Amino acid sequence: MKKVLGMICLYWIWGSTYLAISFGIASIPPFCFGGLRFLLAGSLLYFGLRLGGTPAPERSHWKGAAIIGLLMVVGGNGLVTWAELSVPSGLAGVVIASVPLWMAIISPLFLGGQVPSKATCVGLGTGFLGVALLVGASFVDLKSGGLGLVALVFAAAFWATGSLLSRKVELPKSTPLAVAMEFLLGGLALTVISLFNGEWTVLYNQGMTVDTKAIVALLYLIFIGSMFAFSIYMWLLKNANPLLVGTYAFVCPVVAVVLGWLVKGEAMSQTAVIASSLIILSVAFVLVETQRKRRKAKCLA
């Protein structure tokens, strides 16, 4: 029962982060918003762990955390936050659902991973067809945010690369400490980007007026979307079937779409619905096929 409740919480929280981001960037510039989110979440998590007795990281660990932080926090989440200036929150969640597809491609091409089976390749092709339909349709109708969707595609690729490299770079043995460091360094980089992009000047010129919804969204993303959801995710990885945990990749986008429609009245074109369905179904297929291959390999071992 705890595992089921944990998955329901994960679906809801991570599916709702896209909506929270859309409320936040309505009055706080995107890179500034992302920088504040991860700097504060990383600081609270890092110093909380250190006060709790977690050993200090080595100097080499900071280098690894910087690489992952730049890829996942800046390239991944930073681009998502910026893209939501022009892309509906639900659609953003759908494009980011393609992360497992990118992982299946990047791993064998650049990191020496196992080559996907023919069945997996069919699933990958279906998923990327959905992504191509979304991006192609956006350039036909520029109102749908063509550059934003392209940014989301790159964000998914960056997140996938960071996820894969996190297994190879030198990081602390404590996973929560490693994530806290990645949050800190990624948040710092986003803050620097926001400074050079003139976002803090924009805030100053408008009298630092920030909508209450943006403040609530920021606090929600720090404490619930980052710290609490991560704790649930780590517990599930240790105690639940990996295939069950992996279902977040195609359930969270559905939650994002439904919340965007219910709360903000976000509509999706027929092409977007078809493309989104292709992406979500292909992710589900690839995850199931990957798990099947792992079980088969264990039986043969």
N, C-alpha and C positions, 0 to 999 in steps of 0.2 A: 504493500500500500504506500509506503514511504517513497518508493521509486516512481510510482505513478504520479503521486503528488509533486514530486520533484520535477518530473518531466512537464507536468501541466504548468508549474511555475516558470520553468525555463521557456516554454512556448510563449506564454503570455508576456513575460518580461522582455525577452530579446525581440519578440515580434512587435512590442510597443515602443522600442527605442527609436524606431524611424519616425513615429508620430511625435515623440518627445523632442527629437532633433528639429523637426519642422516648426514646433512652437518656439524653441529656443532661438533659432536663427531669424525669427521674425523681427526681433529687436536687438539681437547681439550678432555681429558679423561672424561668419562660419568658422574661420580659423581661430579667432579669439575665443569663441564658444568652445571649440574642441580643445584648445590649449588649457582653458580654465578647468574643463571637465577632467582631463587626464592628469594635469598637475596636482589638483586637489585629491583626486582618487588615489593617485600614486603616492602622494605624501602621507595621507592617512594610513594607507595599507603598509607602506614601508616602515614608518616609524612605529606603527602599532605592532608589527612583527618583531622589530628590533627590541622594543620595550618588553615584548613577550618572551624574549630569550633566543630568538633566531640569530644564528651567527652572522657576522658582517660579511658581505661579499668581498671577493678578491678583486684586484684591479682589472684582471683579465675578464672577469664576469661583466664589468661595465661595458667593455667593448662589444661583447656578444649581445648584451641588452640593448645597446645603441643600434646595432644592425636590425634586430627584430622590431624595436620601437619605431625606427624610421619606416620600415616596410609595412607593419601592421597598423600602428597608430597614426602615422602621418600619411603614408601612401594609401592605406586601407580606409580607416575611419575618417581621416581628414578630407579625402576626396568625396566620401559619402556625404559628409556634412555640407561641403561646398555644392555638390550636385543637387542637393535638395532645395537649393534656391530656385531651381527651374523644373525639377522632376518631382511628381507626387510621392509621398512617403511610401505608399504601398508598392508602387512600381520600383522604387529604390530597393525595397526588401526583396523583390523578386529577382532583380539582376544580381544582387549579392548572393542569392541562393546558388549561383553558378560556381561558387568557390570550390566545392568538391570536384567539379569538372576540370577546373584549372589545375588542381592538385594532381589529378590523374594524368594530365598532359605534361606538366612541368617536371614531375618527378622522374619519369624515364628519359626525357629529353636532356635535362641539365644536371640531375642529381643522382644518376645511376640507379633509379628505381626500376621496378618490374614493368615490362611492357604490357599494356592493357590487352585483355583477350578480345577476340572478335566481337563477342556479345557486348563487352564494355565499350568498345569503339562505336557500336551502333547507338548506345545510350549517349555517349559523348557527342556524336554527330547530331543527334536529336536536340540535345541541350543547346549546342552552339548555333543550331539553326534557329532556335527560339531567340537567342541573344541577337543574331543577325537580323531577324524580323523586327525586333524592338528598335534597334539602332537605325535600320533602314527606314522604318516608318517615321522615325523622329526627324529624319532629314527631309522627308517628303512634307511633313507638317512641322515647321520650325517652332510652332507654339508649344510642342510637347517637350522641348528642351534637348535638342540634339547633342550639344556639347556636354550637358549634364549626364546623359546616358553613356556617352563615350567615357567620361570620367568614372562612372560606376563600373564599367567593364574593366578599366585599369585598376580600380580599387579592389575588385574581386581577385585579379591576377596578383596584385601586391600582397593581399591578405593570404592567398594560397602559398606564395613564395615564402613569406615570413613564417607561416605555419610549418612548412617543410624544413626550413633552415633552423628553426628553433630546436630541432632534434640533433643538429650537427654542430652548432656554435657552442662555445663554452659559457655555461650559465650556472648559477647556484643550484645545489641539490634541492633546495626548497623551491618548489614551483611557485607558490604564492609570492615569495620574495623576488623571483625572476620577473614575474608579471608586474609587480610593483615598480621595479626598476625600469621596465619597458614603458610603463605608463608615465613615469617621471620624465624620462628622456624624450619620449615621443611628445608629451605635453609641452615640454620646454621648446622642442623644435617647432611645434605648431604656434606657440606664443611668439617665437622669433619671426616666423613667416607672417603672422598677423601684424607685427610691428612694421616690417618692411613693406607690407601690403597697404599700410595706412589705415588699418581697421581701428586701431586705438584712437587715431586722430578723429575718425568718424564718430566714435563714441563720445569723445571729448567735445566735439562741435555740437552734438545734440544734447549736451548737458548731462551725459552719462545716464540718460533716462532709459531704463530697462523695464519692459513690461513684466508684470507679476507672473504671467504664464511662463516667461522665459526663465525666471529665477526658479520656479517650481520644477520646470523641465530639467534645468541644470542639476538641482539637488537630487531629482529622481534618477538621472543618469549616473551621478556620482555614487550614490549609496545603494540604489536598487539595480540599475542597469549594469554597473561595473562590479562593485564589491560583492553584493548579495548574490547576483546571478552567477558570478564566477565561482563563488563558494559552492553553490548548488551543482554547477557543471563539474567541478573537480570531484565532488562526492559521488556523483553519478558515474564518472569515468572509473572510479575504483570499485563501485558496488553494483553496477548494472551492466547488462549486455551492451557491447559497443554499438550494435545495430540499432538498439533502442535509443541510445544517446544520439546517434547520428541522424535520427528522424527530425531533430530540430532544424536541420538544413532545409527541409521542404515544408515543415509545418509553420515555422516562424514567418515565412513570406505570406502565407495565407492569412495569418493573424494580422500582419502589417496591412494587407489589402483591405480586410474587413474593417479594421479600426480606422483606416484612412477614409473609407466610405461612410462609416457610421458617424465619426466625429467631425470630419471636415468636408464631407460630401464629395470626395475625390472620385472621379469617374474614369473608367478605362475603355478605350476603343475596342472594337471587335478584334482587331489585329493584336492589340496588347493582351487581350484575354487569351487568344490562341497561343501567342508566343509564351506567355507566362505559364500556361498549362504544359507546354512542351518542356520548358526549363524544369519545372517542379517534378514532372513525371520522370524526366531523364535523370535527375539527381537521385530520386528514389530508386530507380533501376540500377544506377551505378553503385550506390551504397549496398544494395542487396547482393548484386553480383560480386562486389569486392569481398563481402562477408562470406559468401558461398565459396569463393576461391580459397580464403583463409582456412575455412573448416576442412576443405578437401586436402589442403597442404598438410594440416595437422594429422589427418587420418593416414596419409601416406608416409609421414615421418616415423 
